[in-house]
Amino acid sequence: MSPSANKVLIVEDSRAINEMLVHSIVTQLHIDVESARSMKEAREIVRSQKDSFFVSILDINLPDAPNGEIVDYILEQNIPPIILTGNISDDIHDEMMEKPIIDYVVKRNLNEVIYIIDTIRRLRDNINRKILVVDDSRSSRRLITSLLNRHYFNVTAVSNAADALKLLDEHDDFTMVITDYNMPNMNGMELVAKIREKYSRNELSIIGISASGTGTISIRLLKSGANDFIARPFMHEEFYCRVNQNIDAVINYRKLKHAADRDFLTDLFNRKYLFNTGQKLFENAKRHNFQLTVAMLDIDYFKKINDTYGHHIGDMALKHIASLLSMQLRETDIIARIGGEEFCLLCVNTGSDTTEALLERYRSTIEDNPLITDDFNISISISIGYTTKAESSLEQMINDADSALYKAKESGRNRVVAFSEQ
């Protein structure tokens, strides 16, 4: 999908349905729409905006194109269509499914409009969903890749299990693997079992495919860790249903996990995540694998911000600071909101920076970037206390950093102070 292809084209002669679709897409998905009620109007729109559309919704029975002529015309323009029809016979169904369409929908009630909206949302989001196809047959790889590309998935295809495992080791952002069963050197069942050593069923969905029958093969794949199985030859509709259902399961799991690990206001990690992950970092630090810095950060005079400007501005200040801190954060570091205006930072091996210089950069970033709203320009500062001494527990390191933070507050705020036992 090119960046310029960001609109939906609707060609539907029913004014009521046309307007309902336009309103739903614009208000729910915030996507621009061009609509027509005849093939002639559609031609005029496409002629002037050919490269603007990533999907179309087409009624196959139009006043000036009663036999689905609009479908072939739109396909010639390389705009994938969703077919909209009042009814569909087996013959029309078979004819439509031989074409590279997205889907077809029978106009019955409001549920069909909801289905169309969900389908467009999927197409828009699929560009960020990576699928790995593993099949030693070139023709099979091409077919599956073509079907997935039609729905805008980000597809990588390889011919063997070894290449698949290498990619999964190098990239942790795949959402799904689709693998053939019969492959040389390592078959699909062995590949699935190997993948499951690193990724759970919730984290990465796997669909097995085979033409060798559905009985024993499907059971082997599922028991090895596959989420689903498709037997060849398959109908395209079945393929898309299975893919979408399994993609949804992974996305929903990721959303739940994100919600469980994150602070609802700032989207930083929460206290629970900090202690779970921080404990592992602390144990490694105790074994002298690396230096761990624990820092406590607190917004200066935060109560005054709330009292002067209101709690909604206080919330904006928290989100503002969280955003600034996140932009400064190194990939190996963790920051969490653990109290009202209090944050905890875990830094691993500060590298060429000294610990103090790194934390001073955080402090000065906040000082140099005031919160600007429609009505106010509010200067904000933070105080930071830290320790690099691996004590008896992570909790003790946090307490030591908190003691240093108290000294920073006592000595004038807006400064970085290291923990000292004296």
Disulfide bonds with the S-S distance in Angstrom:
none
